[in-house]
Amino acid sequence: MSGLRARARQVLRLVLSESIVLVAVGCVAFWLLTGRPVFQGSTVMEAVTQHARDAPPSRWTELPIPPGVDAVSFRCLAKRPEGRPQSADELAHILADACDVRTWTEAHARDWWELRSEEGRG
């Protein structure tokens, strides 16, 4: 499964920068929010090629994800490095501005996980 989350540049052993690492953060966020990888190929190389060539899906899930979190996660997956956060600090600031975590309650989390579990069974 980790190969599905690898970027083409990493597989080809090109420069690994903080910006590329933040793409991996976007991939993990996508997986956590949807329960599936950003790109799904029949082989690892096919998935890696999709990462390098294709835009990520614009609407990830029907689950109630705060729009700011959705937008920040999508930004981490930008193809051009200048479209992504340039550092973990910048990402932290963008996330802090994007959503007010005080509005997310345990009830929201329970509902989200319940919906996520039902979707996985169906």
C-alpha positions in Angstrom: 0.0 0.0 0.0 2.9 2.4 0.7 3.8 2.3 -3.0 0.4 3.7 -3.9 1.2 6.8 -1.8 4.6 7.3 -3.3 5.1 10.2 -5.7 6.7 9.6 -9.1 9.7 11.8 -8.2 10.4 9.6 -5.2 10.1 6.4 -7.1 12.5 7.8 -9.7 14.9 8.9 -6.9 14.9 12.6 -7.7 15.2 15.3 -5.1 13.1 14.7 -2.0 12.1 18.1 -0.6 9.8 19.2 2.2 7.3 20.2 -0.5 7.2 16.6 -1.8 6.8 15.3 1.8 3.8 17.5 2.1 2.3 15.8 -0.9 2.6 12.6 1.1 0.7 14.4 3.9 -2.0 15.2 1.4 -2.1 11.6 0.3 -2.5 10.4 3.9 -5.2 13.1 4.6 -7.1 11.9 1.5 -6.9 8.3 2.7 -8.0 9.3 6.3 -10.9 11.3 5.0 -12.1 8.9 2.3 -10.7 5.5 3.2 -9.0 5.0 -0.2 -5.8 6.1 -1.9 -5.8 9.3 -4.1 -5.1 7.2 -7.2 -5.8 3.5 -7.6 -4.0 1.7 -10.4 -4.0 -2.1 -11.0 -0.2 -1.9 -10.4 2.0 0.3 -8.3 3.6 1.8 -11.4 0.2 2.7 -12.8 -0.8 4.5 -9.6 2.5 6.3 -9.5 2.0 7.4 -13.1 -1.4 8.7 -12.2 0.1 10.7 -9.4 2.6 12.3 -11.9 0.0 12.9 -14.6 -3.5 13.2 -13.3 -5.2 15.8 -11.1 -6.7 14.4 -7.8 -10.4 14.0 -7.7 -12.1 17.3 -7.0 -14.8 15.9 -4.7 -13.5 13.2 -2.5 -16.4 12.0 -0.5 -20.0 12.8 0.4 -19.1 12.7 4.1 -19.4 16.1 6.0 -15.7 17.2 5.9 -15.2 20.9 6.8 -14.5 22.7 3.5 -11.3 24.2 4.9 -9.9 20.8 5.7 -10.9 19.5 2.2 -9.3 22.5 0.5 -6.0 22.3 2.5 -5.7 18.6 1.8 -6.3 19.2 -1.9 -3.7 22.0 -1.9 -1.1 19.6 -0.6 -1.7 17.5 -3.7 -1.0 20.3 -6.1 1.2 19.1 -9.1 3.3 22.3 -9.1 5.4 22.8 -6.0 4.5 26.5 -5.8 0.8 25.5 -5.4 1.6 23.4 -2.2 2.5 24.7 1.3 6.2 25.1 1.3 6.8 23.9 4.9 5.1 22.0 7.7 4.9 25.4 9.5 3.0 26.9 6.6 0.7 24.0 6.5 0.0 24.3 10.2 -0.9 28.0 9.8 -3.1 27.3 6.8 -4.9 24.5 8.7 -5.4 26.8 11.7 -6.9 29.4 9.5 -9.0 26.9 7.6 -11.0 25.5 10.4 -11.9 26.1 14.0 -11.3 22.8 15.8 -13.4 24.0 18.7 -16.5 23.4 16.5 -15.6 19.8 16.0 -17.1 17.8 18.8 -16.9 14.2 19.9 -20.4 13.8 18.5 -19.2 15.0 15.1 -16.3 12.5 15.3 -18.6 9.7 16.3 -21.0 10.5 13.4 -18.1 10.8 10.9 -16.7 7.4 11.9 -20.1 5.8 11.9 -20.8 7.0 8.3 -17.2 6.0 7.3 -17.8 2.5 8.7 -21.1 2.2 6.8 -19.6 3.3 3.6 -16.8 0.7 3.9 -19.4 -2.1 4.4 -21.5 -1.0 1.4 
